[in-house]
Amino acid sequence: MKEESKTKINHEKNDDYKIKTSVMSDRSDTIPNNHSSYYSFECYYCDKLPSTTNEDEYRKHVVIYHNNKPAYPSMADLIKNNLKPQGKSWEV
């Protein structure tokens, strides 16, 4: 009987986890995930990277040239680093 109750609890936890993760994945205010289909990426920190729609190229540039700086700066990051906003969704 104890095995049955443990199994039931595990199923309930798994169902709860599935619900939470599906709700989280529906949120549009989370960290960006593959925006390359509708964003043009420009470096916030320098002019070395020409405007691109290739998100991987943009991320690679930020890691190589601007290590430890956010590729998707929030409004606090923009203010702290004196960066010009680009009107992106993650700049809130």
N, CA and C of each residue as an Amber inpcrd file, in Angstrom:
protein
   276
   0.8200000  -1.1870000   0.0000000   0.0000000   0.0000000   0.0000000
   0.8710000   1.2610000   0.0000000   1.9920000   1.2140000   0.6920000
   2.8820000   2.3680000   0.7020000   3.4710000   2.6110000  -0.6850000
   3.7750000   1.5540000  -1.4160000   4.2900000   1.6920000  -2.7800000
   3.2760000   2.4090000  -3.6600000   2.0040000   2.0590000  -3.5060000
   0.9530000   2.6950000  -4.2940000   0.9120000   4.1880000  -4.0310000
   0.9820000   4.5820000  -2.7620000   0.9000000   6.0020000  -2.4290000
   2.1350000   6.7500000  -2.9260000   3.3090000   6.1270000  -2.8730000
   4.5160000   6.7660000  -3.3960000   4.3900000   7.0010000  -4.8950000
   3.8890000   6.0120000  -5.6020000   3.7110000   6.1290000  -7.0470000
   2.7430000   7.2510000  -7.3650000   1.6700000   7.3340000  -6.6310000
   0.6750000   8.3720000  -6.8590000   1.2880000   9.7540000  -6.6230000
   2.0480000   9.8910000  -5.5570000   2.6860000  11.1680000  -5.2630000
   3.6650000  11.5330000  -6.3680000   4.4560000  10.5860000  -6.8330000
   5.4020000  10.8650000  -7.9120000   4.6800000  11.3060000  -9.1840000
   3.5820000  10.6790000  -9.5070000   2.8100000  11.0860000 -10.6790000
   2.2700000  12.4990000 -10.5020000   1.7840000  12.7930000  -9.3000000
   1.2710000  14.1340000  -9.0470000   2.3810000  15.1650000  -9.1900000
   3.5590000  14.8740000  -8.6860000   4.6800000  15.7970000  -8.8100000
   5.0450000  15.9850000 -10.2760000   5.0680000  14.9150000 -11.0280000
   5.4040000  15.0170000 -12.4500000   4.3630000  15.8380000 -13.1950000
   3.0890000  15.6340000 -12.8940000   2.0420000  16.4100000 -13.5430000
   2.1700000  17.8820000 -13.1900000   2.4650000  18.1670000 -11.9220000
   2.6430000  19.5390000 -11.4870000   3.8310000  20.1630000 -12.2120000
   4.9160000  19.4240000 -12.3470000   6.0940000  19.9110000 -13.0460000
   5.7650000  20.2200000 -14.5020000   5.0210000  19.3240000 -15.1440000
   4.6510000  19.5390000 -16.5510000   3.8290000  20.8070000 -16.6990000
   2.9110000  21.0340000 -15.7700000   2.0690000  22.2290000 -15.8260000
   2.9350000  23.4690000 -15.6630000   3.8270000  23.4590000 -14.6710000
   4.6770000  24.6240000 -14.4360000   5.5800000  24.9020000 -15.6240000
   6.1750000  23.8630000 -16.1990000   7.0830000  24.0920000 -17.3160000
   6.3300000  24.5480000 -18.5560000   5.1130000  24.0650000 -18.7560000
   4.3690000  24.5170000 -19.9250000   3.9520000  25.9650000 -19.7590000
   3.6270000  26.3790000 -18.5420000   3.2800000  27.7740000 -18.3000000
   4.5090000  28.6460000 -18.5070000   5.6540000  28.1940000 -17.9980000
   6.8800000  28.9640000 -18.1650000   7.2670000  29.0870000 -19.6300000
   7.0690000  28.0390000 -20.4020000   7.4770000  28.0930000 -21.8020000
   6.5610000  28.9890000 -22.6290000   5.3700000  29.2890000 -22.1170000
   4.4470000  30.1590000 -22.8260000   4.7160000  31.6360000 -22.5600000
   5.5620000  31.9250000 -21.5900000   5.8150000  33.3190000 -21.2320000
   6.6730000  33.9870000 -22.2910000   6.2960000  35.1930000 -22.6650000
   7.0660000  35.9210000 -23.6650000   8.1120000  36.8290000 -23.0360000
   8.1020000  36.9490000 -21.6910000   9.0340000  37.8490000 -21.0310000
  10.2550000  37.1330000 -20.4820000  10.4900000  35.9170000 -20.9100000
  11.6540000  35.1770000 -20.4500000  12.8510000  35.5390000 -21.3060000
  13.9840000  34.9470000 -21.0250000  15.1900000  35.1980000 -21.8130000
  14.9300000  34.8090000 -23.2600000  15.3690000  35.6040000 -24.1910000
  15.1090000  35.3370000 -25.5990000  15.5630000  33.9570000 -26.0430000
  14.8150000  33.3810000 -26.9550000  15.1480000  32.0590000 -27.4640000
  14.9940000  32.0570000 -28.9710000  16.0980000  32.0920000 -29.6710000
  16.1370000  32.0470000 -31.1290000  15.2200000  33.0850000 -31.7720000
  15.6120000  34.3380000 -31.6770000  14.8440000  35.4360000 -32.2560000
  15.2950000  35.7510000 -33.6790000  16.1740000  34.9430000 -34.2230000
  16.7990000  35.2900000 -35.4940000  15.8190000  35.4320000 -36.6450000
  14.6340000  34.8600000 -36.5270000  13.6940000  34.9500000 -37.6300000
  13.0590000  36.3380000 -37.7340000  13.0900000  37.1380000 -36.6560000
  12.4630000  38.4500000 -36.7450000  13.2520000  39.5700000 -36.1000000
  14.4780000  39.3380000 -35.7000000  15.3080000  40.3920000 -35.1340000
  16.5440000  40.6230000 -35.9830000  16.9540000  41.8660000 -35.9960000
  18.2530000  42.2250000 -36.5310000  19.1240000  42.4890000 -35.3030000
  20.2610000  41.8540000 -35.2280000  21.1310000  41.9750000 -34.0670000
  22.2600000  42.9410000 -34.3530000  22.4540000  43.8860000 -33.4320000
  23.5470000  44.8380000 -33.5100000  24.2270000  44.8550000 -32.1560000
  25.5260000  44.9410000 -32.1500000  26.2800000  44.9330000 -30.9050000
  25.9930000  46.2150000 -30.1210000  25.7460000  46.0550000 -28.8400000
  25.5090000  47.1900000 -27.9440000  26.8110000  47.8800000 -27.5680000
  27.9380000  47.1830000 -27.6910000  29.1930000  47.6470000 -27.1220000
  30.1920000  48.2200000 -28.1230000  30.0660000  47.8630000 -29.3950000
  31.0190000  48.3550000 -30.3940000  30.3830000  48.3320000 -31.7920000
  31.1680000  48.7790000 -32.7730000  30.7100000  48.8070000 -34.1660000
  31.3680000  47.7330000 -35.0230000  32.0810000  46.7930000 -34.4180000
  32.8030000  45.7700000 -35.1820000  31.8720000  44.7840000 -35.8850000
  30.7250000  44.5120000 -35.2920000  29.7820000  43.5440000 -35.8680000
  28.7430000  44.2780000 -36.7000000  28.7010000  44.0300000 -38.0000000
  27.6350000  44.6430000 -38.8050000  26.2820000  44.0630000 -38.4040000
  25.2340000  44.7930000 -38.6190000  23.8850000  44.3190000 -38.3080000
  23.6640000  42.9650000 -38.9780000  23.1280000  42.0050000 -38.2090000
  22.9520000  40.6530000 -38.7320000  21.6540000  40.0420000 -38.2200000
  21.1160000  39.1020000 -38.9560000  19.9550000  38.3380000 -38.4910000
  20.3990000  36.9830000 -37.9590000  21.7060000  36.7330000 -37.9570000
  22.2570000  35.4710000 -37.4770000  22.5480000  35.6000000 -35.9800000
  21.6530000  35.0410000 -35.1660000  21.7790000  35.1590000 -33.7160000
  23.0320000  34.4740000 -33.1830000  23.4220000  33.3530000 -33.7840000
  24.6340000  32.6500000 -33.3470000  25.8810000  33.5140000 -33.5750000
  25.9100000  34.1830000 -34.7020000  27.0310000  35.0750000 -35.0040000
  27.0880000  36.2170000 -33.9820000  25.9310000  36.7620000 -33.6520000
  25.8450000  37.8370000 -32.6590000  26.3440000  37.3630000 -31.2950000
  25.8600000  36.2070000 -30.8440000  26.2830000  35.6750000 -29.5380000
  27.7910000  35.4040000 -29.5110000  28.3010000  34.8300000 -30.5800000
  29.7320000  34.5320000 -30.6730000  30.5450000  35.8240000 -30.5470000
  30.1000000  36.8630000 -31.2290000  30.7770000  38.1550000 -31.1700000
  30.8100000  38.6830000 -29.7350000  29.6830000  38.6490000 -29.0540000
  29.6120000  39.1710000 -27.6840000  30.5290000  38.3760000 -26.7560000
  30.5460000  37.0610000 -26.8970000  31.4050000  36.2360000 -26.0370000
  32.8770000  36.5190000 -26.2970000  33.2650000  36.6370000 -27.5520000
  34.6800000  36.8320000 -27.8970000  35.1640000  38.2420000 -27.5550000
  34.4010000  39.2530000 -27.9250000  34.8590000  40.6300000 -27.7680000
  34.3900000  41.3090000 -26.4800000  33.3320000  40.8270000 -25.8760000
  32.7490000  41.5000000 -24.7110000  32.4240000  40.4970000 -23.6130000
  33.3570000  39.6310000 -23.3210000  33.1730000  38.5790000 -22.3300000
  32.6950000  39.1630000 -20.9990000  31.7810000  38.4640000 -20.3530000
  31.1750000  38.8560000 -19.0710000  30.2100000  40.0300000 -19.1800000
  29.8410000  40.3980000 -20.3850000  28.8000000  41.4100000 -20.5720000
  27.5930000  40.7180000 -21.1910000  26.3870000  41.1610000 -20.8420000
  25.1940000  40.4830000 -21.3520000  24.9630000  40.7370000 -22.8410000
  24.6290000  39.6850000 -23.5600000  24.2820000  39.8230000 -24.9770000
  22.8840000  40.4150000 -25.1270000  22.0560000  40.2060000 -24.0990000
  20.6780000  40.7010000 -24.0910000  20.4930000  41.5860000 -22.8600000
  21.0430000  42.8070000 -22.8840000  21.0140000  43.6400000 -21.6860000
  19.6050000  44.1100000 -21.3180000  19.3380000  44.0800000 -20.0220000
  18.0730000  44.6000000 -19.5010000  18.1940000  46.1230000 -19.3970000
  17.1140000  46.7740000 -18.9840000  17.1500000  48.2240000 -18.8290000
  18.2030000  48.6130000 -17.7820000  18.3160000  47.8360000 -16.7150000
  19.3260000  48.1180000 -15.6850000  20.7370000  48.0230000 -16.2720000
  20.9730000  47.0280000 -17.1220000  22.2840000  46.8820000 -17.7670000
  22.5740000  48.0540000 -18.7000000  21.5560000  48.4880000 -19.4260000
  21.7350000  49.6130000 -20.3440000  22.1440000  50.8630000 -19.5760000
  21.4630000  51.1150000 -18.4680000  21.7640000  52.2950000 -17.6600000
  23.1500000  52.1650000 -17.0250000  23.4210000  51.0040000 -16.4230000
  24.6930000  50.7700000 -15.7350000  25.8860000  50.9400000 -16.6730000
  25.7650000  50.4460000 -17.9060000  26.8700000  50.4780000 -18.8720000
  26.7820000  51.6340000 -19.8620000  25.8190000  52.5350000 -19.6340000
  25.6270000  53.6960000 -20.5000000  25.4840000  53.2910000 -21.9730000
  24.5880000  52.3120000 -22.2180000  24.3710000  51.7910000 -23.5620000
  23.0980000  52.3710000 -24.1630000  23.0910000  52.4910000 -25.4670000
  21.9250000  53.0150000 -26.1730000  20.9070000  51.8980000 -26.3920000
  19.6440000  52.0910000 -25.9470000  18.6020000  51.0750000 -26.1760000
  18.3470000  50.8820000 -27.6720000  17.9940000  49.6520000 -28.0400000
  17.6940000  49.3310000 -29.4370000  16.2410000  48.9640000 -29.6390000
  15.4380000  49.0540000 -28.5920000  14.0180000  48.7450000 -28.7200000
  13.7080000  47.2610000 -28.7410000  14.5800000  46.4410000 -28.1990000
  14.3730000  44.9870000 -28.1770000  13.5220000  44.5860000 -26.9670000
  12.8600000  43.4420000 -27.0680000  11.9420000  42.9850000 -26.0180000
  12.6370000  42.7160000 -24.6940000  13.9110000  42.3830000 -24.7040000
  14.6170000  42.0520000 -23.4610000  15.1150000  43.2910000 -22.7250000
  14.9110000  44.4760000 -23.2750000  15.3870000  45.7130000 -22.6640000
  14.3960000  46.2840000 -21.6470000  13.6850000  45.4470000 -20.9810000
  12.6940000  45.9310000 -20.0000000  13.2200000  45.8780000 -18.5990000
